[in-house]
Amino acid sequence: MNVNRAVSIFAGLMMLASLAAAHFSGQIDLSHLSWLWLTAFVGANLFQMGFTGFCPAASLFKAIGIKEANGKCC
């Protein structure tokens, strides 16, 4: 595992944890369809990408011709 994957796992986990905390404390209601489900999808995607290395957004960007950063974070 490299740093980029560890950051993805951590970021995804924190997004999902914050949504869960807000839901269970009664601040938001995830039982209704809302834009918060987009946040949950992005968090889950970050989390799985950290383990599998597959990122749908990266695949899309590569397909339209955006180049990779050659191993650099920024």
DSSP file (Angstrom, degrees, kcal/mol; ACC not computed):
  #  RESIDUE AA STRUCTURE BP1 BP2  ACC     N-H-->O    O-->H-N    N-H-->O    O-->H-N    TCO  KAPPA ALPHA  PHI   PSI    X-CA   Y-CA   Z-CA
    1    1 A M              0   0    0      0, 0.0     2,-0.2     0, 0.0    50,-0.1   0.000 360.0 360.0 360.0 137.2    0.0    0.0    0.0
    2    2 A N     >  -     0   0    0      1,-0.1     4,-2.2     0, 0.0     5,-0.2  -0.547 360.0 -97.7-107.3 177.5    1.3    3.5   -0.8
    3    3 A V  H  > S+     0   0    0      1,-0.2     4,-2.6     2,-0.2     5,-0.2   0.887 119.6  55.7 -63.6 -40.8    0.5    6.9    0.6
    4    4 A N  H  > S+     0   0    0      1,-0.2     4,-2.0     2,-0.2    -1,-0.2   0.906 110.3  45.3 -61.1 -41.2   -2.0    7.8   -2.1
    5    5 A R  H  > S+     0   0    0      2,-0.2     4,-2.5     1,-0.2    -1,-0.2   0.905 111.9  51.6 -68.6 -40.3   -4.1    4.7   -1.4
    6    6 A A  H  X S+     0   0    0     -4,-2.2     4,-2.4     1,-0.2    -2,-0.2   0.897 110.2  49.5 -62.8 -39.7   -3.9    5.2    2.4
    7    7 A V  H  X S+     0   0    0     -4,-2.6     4,-2.9     2,-0.2     5,-0.2   0.901 110.6  50.6 -65.5 -40.7   -5.1    8.8    1.9
    8    8 A S  H  X S+     0   0    0     -4,-2.0     4,-2.6    -5,-0.2     5,-0.2   0.920 111.5  47.6 -62.8 -44.3   -8.0    7.6   -0.2
    9    9 A I  H  X S+     0   0    0     -4,-2.5     4,-2.4     2,-0.2    -2,-0.2   0.935 115.2  45.4 -61.5 -46.8   -9.0    5.0    2.3
   10   10 A F  H  X S+     0   0    0     -4,-2.4     4,-2.4     2,-0.2    -2,-0.2   0.917 114.0  48.1 -65.1 -44.7   -8.8    7.5    5.2
   11   11 A A  H  X S+     0   0    0     -4,-2.9     4,-2.2     2,-0.2    -2,-0.2   0.925 113.8  46.9 -63.6 -44.9  -10.7   10.2    3.2
   12   12 A G  H  X S+     0   0    0     -4,-2.6     4,-2.4    -5,-0.2     5,-0.2   0.913 112.6  49.6 -62.8 -42.8  -13.5    7.8    2.2
   13   13 A L  H  X S+     0   0    0     -4,-2.4     4,-2.7    -5,-0.2    -2,-0.2   0.903 111.0  49.4 -63.5 -41.6  -13.8    6.4    5.7
   14   14 A M  H  X S+     0   0    0     -4,-2.4     4,-2.4     2,-0.2    -1,-0.2   0.881 110.5  50.8 -66.9 -38.0  -14.1    9.9    7.2
   15   15 A M  H  X S+     0   0    0     -4,-2.2     4,-2.0     2,-0.2    -2,-0.2   0.945 114.7  42.9 -62.3 -47.6  -16.7   11.0    4.6
   16   16 A L  H  X S+     0   0    0     -4,-2.4     4,-2.4     1,-0.2    -2,-0.2   0.887 113.9  51.3 -67.1 -38.8  -18.8    7.9    5.4
   17   17 A A  H  X S+     0   0    0     -4,-2.7     4,-2.6    -5,-0.2    -1,-0.2   0.889 109.3  50.2 -65.8 -39.2  -18.3    8.2    9.2
   18   18 A S  H  X S+     0   0    0     -4,-2.4     4,-2.2     2,-0.2    -1,-0.2   0.894 111.5  48.3 -68.3 -38.0  -19.3   11.9    9.1
   19   19 A L  H  X S+     0   0    0     -4,-2.0     4,-2.4     2,-0.2    -2,-0.2   0.922 113.2  48.0 -64.2 -43.5  -22.5   11.0    7.2
   20   20 A A  H  X S+     0   0    0     -4,-2.4     4,-2.9     2,-0.2     5,-0.2   0.910 111.7  49.8 -63.9 -42.1  -23.3    8.2    9.6
   21   21 A A  H  X S+     0   0    0     -4,-2.6     4,-1.4     1,-0.2     6,-0.2   0.913 112.6  46.8 -63.7 -42.6  -22.7   10.4   12.7
   22   22 A A  H  <>S+     0   0    0     -4,-2.2     5,-1.9     2,-0.2     6,-1.3   0.892 114.5  48.3 -66.2 -38.7  -24.9   13.1   11.3
   23   23 A H  H ><5S+     0   0    0     -4,-2.4     3,-1.2     4,-0.2    -2,-0.2   0.949 113.6  44.3 -66.2 -49.3  -27.6   10.5   10.5
   24   24 A F  H 3<5S+     0   0    0     -4,-2.9    -1,-0.2     1,-0.3    -2,-0.2   0.687 110.2  55.5 -74.8 -16.8  -27.6    8.7   13.8
   25   25 A S  T 3<5S-     0   0    0     -4,-1.4    -1,-0.3    -5,-0.2    -2,-0.2   0.480 116.8-113.5 -89.8  -2.0  -27.5   12.0   15.8
   26   26 A G  T < 5S+     0   0    0     -3,-1.2    -3,-0.2    -4,-0.3    -2,-0.1   0.547  85.0 117.4  88.0   8.0  -30.7   13.1   13.9
   27   27 A Q  S   <S+     0   0    0     -5,-1.9     2,-0.3    -6,-0.2    -4,-0.2   0.818  81.0  20.6 -79.6 -30.1  -29.1   16.0   12.0
   28   28 A I        -     0   0    0     -6,-1.3     2,-0.6    -9,-0.1    -2,-0.3  -0.953  69.6-136.4-135.2 156.7  -29.8   14.5    8.6
   29   29 A D    >   +     0   0    0     -2,-0.3     3,-0.9     1,-0.1    -6,-0.1  -0.901  18.5 177.5-116.9 102.8  -32.2   11.9    7.3
   30   30 A L  T 3   +     0   0    0     -2,-0.6     4,-0.1     1,-0.2    -1,-0.1   0.427  69.3  82.9 -84.0   1.7  -30.6    9.5    4.9
   31   31 A S  T 3  S+     0   0    0      2,-0.1     2,-0.3     0, 0.0    -1,-0.2   0.646  85.7  66.6 -79.5 -12.1  -33.8    7.4    4.5
   32   32 A H  S <  S-     0   0    0     -3,-0.9     2,-0.3     1,-0.0    -3,-0.0  -0.837  99.7-100.5-106.0 146.8  -35.0    9.9    1.9
   33   33 A L        +     0   0    0     -2,-0.3     2,-0.3     3,-0.1    -2,-0.1  -0.474  63.2 142.3 -64.1 125.1  -33.4   10.4   -1.5
   34   34 A S    >   -     0   0    0     -2,-0.3     3,-1.5    -4,-0.1     4,-0.3  -0.921  67.6 -88.7-153.8 176.5  -31.2   13.5   -1.3
   35   35 A W  T >> S+     0   0    0     -2,-0.3     4,-1.0     1,-0.3     3,-1.0   0.642 112.8  78.7 -69.2 -13.1  -27.9   14.9   -2.5
   36   36 A L  H 3> S+     0   0    0      1,-0.3     4,-2.0     2,-0.2    -1,-0.3   0.766  81.7  66.1 -66.1 -23.3  -26.3   13.4    0.6
   37   37 A W  H <> S+     0   0    0     -3,-1.5     4,-2.3     1,-0.2    -1,-0.3   0.809  95.2  57.1 -67.5 -27.9  -26.3   10.1   -1.3
   38   38 A L  H <> S+     0   0    0     -3,-1.0     4,-2.5    -4,-0.3    -1,-0.2   0.907 106.2  49.7 -65.2 -41.4  -23.9   11.6   -3.8
   39   39 A T  H  X S+     0   0    0     -4,-1.0     4,-2.4     1,-0.2    -2,-0.2   0.904 110.7  49.6 -61.9 -41.9  -21.5   12.2   -0.8
   40   40 A A  H  X S+     0   0    0     -4,-2.0     4,-2.5     2,-0.2    -2,-0.2   0.898 110.5  50.5 -64.3 -40.3  -22.0    8.6    0.3
   41   41 A F  H  X S+     0   0    0     -4,-2.3     4,-2.4     2,-0.2    -2,-0.2   0.921 111.4  47.3 -63.3 -44.8  -21.2    7.4   -3.2
   42   42 A V  H  X S+     0   0    0     -4,-2.5     4,-2.6     2,-0.2    -2,-0.2   0.916 113.0  49.1 -64.1 -43.0  -18.0    9.5   -3.4
   43   43 A G  H  X S+     0   0    0     -4,-2.4     4,-2.3     2,-0.2    -2,-0.2   0.915 112.4  47.3 -62.8 -43.1  -16.9    8.3    0.0
   44   44 A A  H  X S+     0   0    0     -4,-2.5     4,-2.6     2,-0.2     5,-0.2   0.881 111.6  51.8 -65.3 -37.7  -17.5    4.7   -0.8
   45   45 A N  H  X S+     0   0    0     -4,-2.4     4,-2.4     2,-0.2    -2,-0.2   0.921 110.2  47.8 -65.1 -44.1  -15.7    5.1   -4.1
   46   46 A L  H  X S+     0   0    0     -4,-2.6     4,-1.7     2,-0.2    -2,-0.2   0.924 112.6  50.3 -60.0 -44.3  -12.7    6.6   -2.4
   47   47 A F  H  X S+     0   0    0     -4,-2.3     4,-0.8     1,-0.2    -2,-0.2   0.934 113.8  42.5 -61.4 -48.9  -12.7    3.8    0.2
   48   48 A Q  H >X S+     0   0    0     -4,-2.6     4,-3.0     1,-0.2     3,-0.6   0.857 109.7  58.6 -69.1 -33.7  -12.8    1.0   -2.3
   49   49 A M  H 3X S+     0   0    0     -4,-2.4     4,-2.1     1,-0.2    -1,-0.2   0.853  99.0  59.5 -63.6 -33.6  -10.3    2.7   -4.6
   50   50 A G  H 3< S+     0   0    0     -4,-1.7    -1,-0.2     1,-0.2    -2,-0.2   0.838 115.8  33.5 -62.4 -32.3   -7.8    2.7   -1.7
   51   51 A F  H << S+     0   0    0     -4,-0.8    -2,-0.2    -3,-0.6    -1,-0.2   0.858 130.6  29.7 -89.9 -40.7   -8.0   -1.1   -1.6
   52   52 A T  H  < S-     0   0    0     -4,-3.0    -3,-0.2     2,-0.2    -2,-0.2   0.740  88.4-134.1 -96.0 -24.2   -8.6   -2.1   -5.2
   53   53 A G     <  +     0   0    0     -4,-2.1     2,-0.5    -5,-0.4    -4,-0.2   0.401  64.8 126.6  82.9  -3.6   -6.8    0.7   -7.1
   54   54 A F        +     0   0    0     -6,-0.3    -1,-0.3    -9,-0.1    -2,-0.2  -0.790  32.5 176.1 -92.9 124.2   -9.8    1.1   -9.5
   55   55 A C     >  -     0   0    0     -2,-0.5     4,-2.2     1,-0.1     5,-0.2  -0.959  21.1-158.6-128.7 113.0  -11.2    4.6   -9.8
   56   56 A P  H  > S+     0   0    0      0, 0.0     4,-2.1     0, 0.0     5,-0.1   0.875  95.4  53.0 -57.9 -38.4  -14.0    5.2  -12.2
   57   57 A A  H  > S+     0   0    0      1,-0.2     4,-2.6     2,-0.2     5,-0.2   0.912 108.3  49.9 -64.4 -41.8  -13.3    8.9  -12.4
   58   58 A A  H  > S+     0   0    0      1,-0.2     4,-2.4     2,-0.2    -1,-0.2   0.896 109.8  51.6 -63.7 -39.3   -9.6    8.2  -13.2
   59   59 A S  H  X S+     0   0    0     -4,-2.2     4,-2.0     2,-0.2    -1,-0.2   0.907 111.1  47.9 -62.2 -41.7  -10.7    5.8  -16.0
   60   60 A L  H  X S+     0   0    0     -4,-2.1     4,-1.5     2,-0.2    -2,-0.2   0.928 111.7  48.9 -65.0 -45.7  -13.0    8.5  -17.4
   61   61 A F  H  <>S+     0   0    0     -4,-2.6     5,-2.5     1,-0.2     4,-0.3   0.887 111.3  49.8 -63.8 -39.0  -10.4   11.2  -17.3
   62   62 A K  H ><5S+     0   0    0     -4,-2.4     3,-1.2     1,-0.2    -1,-0.2   0.891 107.3  55.9 -64.1 -38.8   -7.8    8.9  -19.0
   63   63 A A  H 3<5S+     0   0    0     -4,-2.0    -1,-0.2     1,-0.3    -2,-0.2   0.814 106.9  48.9 -65.3 -30.7  -10.3    8.1  -21.7
   64   64 A I  T 3<5S-     0   0    0     -4,-1.5    -1,-0.3    -3,-0.1    -2,-0.2   0.407 126.7 -97.7 -92.9   4.5  -10.8   11.8  -22.6
   65   65 A G  T < 5 +     0   0    0     -3,-1.2     2,-0.4     1,-0.3    -3,-0.2   0.575  69.0 148.0 101.1  11.0   -7.1   12.3  -22.8
   66   66 A I      < -     0   0    0     -5,-2.5    -1,-0.3     1,-0.1     2,-0.1  -0.660  43.1-129.9 -79.6 132.9   -6.0   13.8  -19.4
   67   67 A K        -     0   0    0     -2,-0.4     2,-0.1     1,-0.1    -1,-0.1  -0.432  16.6-110.0 -84.7 155.4   -2.5   12.7  -18.6
   68   68 A E        -     0   0    0     -2,-0.1    -1,-0.1     1,-0.1     0, 0.0  -0.329  24.7-116.6 -78.0 165.7   -1.3   11.2  -15.3
   69   69 A A    >   -     0   0    0      3,-0.2     3,-1.0    -2,-0.1     5,-0.1   0.302  43.6-115.8 -88.6   8.5    1.0   13.0  -12.9
   70   70 A N  T 3  S-     0   0    0      1,-0.2     3,-0.1     3,-0.1    -1,-0.0   0.895  76.0 -47.0  57.8  44.8    3.9   10.6  -13.2
   71   71 A G  T 3  S+     0   0    0      1,-0.3     2,-0.3     2,-0.1    -1,-0.2   0.438 108.9 122.4  83.1  -0.4    3.8    9.4   -9.6
   72   72 A K    <   -     0   0    0     -3,-1.0    -1,-0.3     1,-0.1    -3,-0.2  -0.717  61.3-137.1 -96.6 148.6    3.6   12.8   -8.0
   73   73 A C              0   0    0     -2,-0.3    -1,-0.1     1,-0.2    -2,-0.1   0.871 360.0 360.0 -71.6 -37.0    0.7   13.8   -5.8
   74   74 A C              0   0    0     -5,-0.1    -1,-0.2     0, 0.0    -2,-0.0   0.399 360.0 360.0-117.8 360.0    0.2   17.3   -7.2
